Amino acid sequence: MRLLRLRLQSFRGVVDHEVVLAPSGVTVVVGDNEVGKTSVVDALDLLLDEYDDSRKRAVRQTQPVGQDVPTVVEAEVRAGRYRFTYRKQWHRQPSTRLVVHEPAPEQVAGREAHARVLEILGQEVDLPLWRALRLQQGVGLEQAELDARSSLAQALDVGVAEQVGGEREETLVARVEAEHLRYFTPTGVPRQEARQLQAEVADAAARASGLEAAVAEVDRVVERLDRARDDAG
């Protein structure tokens, strides 16, 4: 999912502001403290998660203090095959509107619009993974909980897979496991080939040690000869 545009009206301290993001790459939103940068992320969450008539505290707190005005969030989003504009208004005259631009024009309002957006995102986006990979200002950096994210596992599999035996694909993990089982049993006991290789390694190490000792002895002999020549000269 890629956010293309987000507009906030009467959202906390934001009177009316629109953020337009690049269609590719990274967009950096900068500004002084308390100007509403965090509100951009919170507004997107409320737009996706909360009904327009919600009375939850997080929704109530979006209305500017002392002002009886509606709070509006509108986003233009691209998700897979879809590009759509999604708008919600809270507090006064609540409303929800969805306009799908691609792949086929579509307009939906009310709770049907809310349900349709969730349906689109459910088809095109792994929302739990998307949320897990987000970092928010003021929140500690922790390892994202990705163990249940099947889409991430599939993406990694595709990234490391290669064609083996025609139509079959073997992942990197499966290949590593197969190579391990070639030398060790499932319980970790070395197989005959592994024991043979270990013996060869030990033998090679012993021979290398003997050769190093021989080279050291040659160096000592050369050093003695050099001293003898110097004394004779």
N, C-alpha and C positions, 0 to 999 in steps of 0.2 A: 504494500500500500504506500502511495506517495501523496502527501498533502501538497496541493498546488496553490491554494489560497485559503486564508482564514480571516474572517472579519468579526470583530467584537464591538458591540454597542452597549453602553451602560453596563459593563461587566466590571464590578468592583470599582477600581479607580480609573478604568479605561472608558473614556467618553465615546469615542468612535475611532477605531483604528483597524487598518487592513494590512495583513502581511502577505506578500506574494513571494512564493518560493520558486527556486529554479526547477525546471522540469527534470533536470538531471544533476548529478553531483551533490554538493553540500551547500546549504544556505545557513549563514551565521547571522543570528539576530542579536544585535548589540544595543546597549542602552544603559543609562544610569540605574542605580539601585531603586527598587520600588516603582519603576515606570510601567510594570506589567508584563515582563518577559515570562515569568512563571504562569501568569494568567493565560497565556497562549496555550500551554500544555493542558492546564486544567479545563479550559473552555472546550478543547477537543474531546477530552474525556467525558464531560457532561453531555456534549452533543451526541456522542455515540451511546452513552449508557443510560441517561435519565429521560423520562417522559417529560413532555412540556408542562404537565400539571403536577409534577413532583413537588412535594413539600419537605423533601429531605434537607437537612441542615446545609449540606454542601451547595444545594441549589439556592436556598434562601440567602446564603451569604454572598451570592453574586450580585444581588441588588445593591446599588450604591446607597450608603447610609443616608437616611433622611430624605430619600427621593422615591416618590411613588411612580416609577417608570419601568417599562419592560426591559428585560435583558435579552439581547439577541446574539446568537452565534451562527455564523454561516461559513461553510467550508466547501471548497471545490476539491474533489478527491479523485485520484486514479487508482483503481484496484483491479489488476489483471485486465480483462477485456472491457471493464467499465470505467467510464468517467462521468461523475455526477456532481450536482450541487445540492447540498443538504443544509436546511435552515431550521432553527428552532427558536421560539420566543417564550420566555417564562414570565411569571408574575402577573402581568396584565395582558388580557386577550391571548392566552397561550395558544400556540400553533406550531405545527410541524409540516414542512414541505420538502419533498424530494423531486428533483428534476434530473432524470437520466439523459445524458447527451449521447453516450456511446455504450454499447454497439447499436442500440435502437432507442429512439426517443420514447420517454415514459415519464408520466407525472403522477405522483401519489401524495396524499395528504393525511394528516392525523396519525393515529397509531399504526395504520397500514404502512405509512412511510417509514416509521421507526422499524417495523418488522421487515420491510423490504430491504432497508440498509443492512440490517443484521444478516439477512439471507445472502445478499451480495458479498458481504465481507466473509461470511462463512464459507462461501464457494471459492473465494479468491485469496484469502489472507488467513494465516495462522495467527489470530489475535493474541492468544496467550504468549506465543513466542515474541510477537511484536512488543507486547507490554514488558516481557521479561528482559528484553534487550535495551530498554530505555533507561537513561540516567537522568535524574532530576536534581536540580539545584537544591542544596540543603539536606540531601539524603545521602547517607553513608554509602560508599562503594562496596558492594558485596557480590559474591559469585551468583550469577543469575541461575535460577532453577530451571535447567533445560532438560532434565532427565526424561520428562514425559513429552517432549516436543518431537513428535514423529516427523514433522516436515523438516526439521533440522537434520535428523538422522538420515532422511532420504536424500537431502541435498548433499551431505557429506559422502554418502554412498555413491551417488552419481559422480561426485568430484574425483573419487579415487578408484572407481571401478574401471575394469578393462575387459575386453572381450576374451573369453577363455572357452575353447572348445565350441566354437560356433556361436549359438545364440545365448549361451550362459554367460552371466556376469558374476565375477567373484569380487567381493569387497576386500579392501585392504586388511580389515580385521580377520576375515576368513583366511586370507593368504598367510597372515602371520601365524594364525593358529595351526594351519596345516604344516607350516615349516617347523613350528615348535614340536608338533606331534611326530614329525619325522625323526627327531632325536630323543624325545622324552615321552614317557607314557603320560596319560591324563593326570596321574598322581605325582608326576615329577621325577620318576625313576629313569635314569639314562638308559636308552636302548643300546643294542650292540654297536651300531654305527657310531653313536655318541661316545661310547666307552673306547672304541678304537681310535676315534679322533682325539680324545683326551690323552690316550697313551702316546699317540704320535706327537701331540703338542709337548708332552712332558719329555719325550725323547729328544725332540728338536731343541727344547730349552736347555737340556743337559749338554747336547753337542755345542750349542751356541756358547754356553758357559765355558766349555773346554777350549773352544777356539779363542774366546776372549782372553783366557789365561795364557794361551800360546802366543797371542799377539803381544800381551804384556811382557812375556819373557823375551820375545824378540826385541822389543823396545829397550829392555834392560841391557841385553847383549850389545845392541848398537850404541847405547850410551857408554858402556865400558870401553868399547873399541874407540869411540871418539876421545875419551879421556886418555887412553893408551897412546893414541897418535899425538895428542897434545903434549904428553910427557916425553915422548920420543923426539919430538921436534924441538 
